[in-house]
Amino acid sequence: MPPGAGHRDMSAYLGLDLSTQSLTAVLLDDDGLGGVSVSLKWSVAFEKILPQFGARNGMRALPGGGADDDAARITSPVRMWVLALESLCRVLERPPWRERLARVRSVSVSAQQHGAVYLTEHGAQMLRVLGDARRWEAAAAAGAPQAVPLDALFSEHCFSLLDVPIWADSSAQPACAEVPSPQP
């Protein structure tokens, strides 16, 4: 069966990958007979849609790598990831994604290897707000718009670090060199 044909009767699975350079979403259709096919794919390079962050291939080299000139402080801006996720949310609200999301049985997410997001207490509170289904159901019942932009929830005040070290960072290398080797 061609991808997307008869898709109303099939289960689907959504895969999201937040990598160093891009955000990708893939919708897989399960034909119920053990076959899976890609029916929709969306991918965006950060530097293409979010040039304001000055991230080349999703990374920024910042000053202050350490005493050793070879030690590079390589980071990614957290707000760049938030805005990319917001772009994805806008795509998921439109056809053909919107119609097919009801069939999604599971979602798989992979993200930055060796990257971390450091939240402030305000950021932790925003995660609790985002995860509180009762709050959203009450707002919908009151006629409030259901879509709240992630960018509105997760402002700069939500993050302890706006630029976080990622896998390419080697700024801790000089300190690691000072750690004594284990004695036999």
Helices and strands as residue ranges (DSSP letters): G 7-9, E 11-18, E 22-30, E 36-45, H 46-49, G 51-53, E 60-62, E 73-77, H 78-92, H 97-100, G 101-103, E 104-110, H 121-131, H 133-141, H 150-153, G 156-158, E 163-165, H 173-177
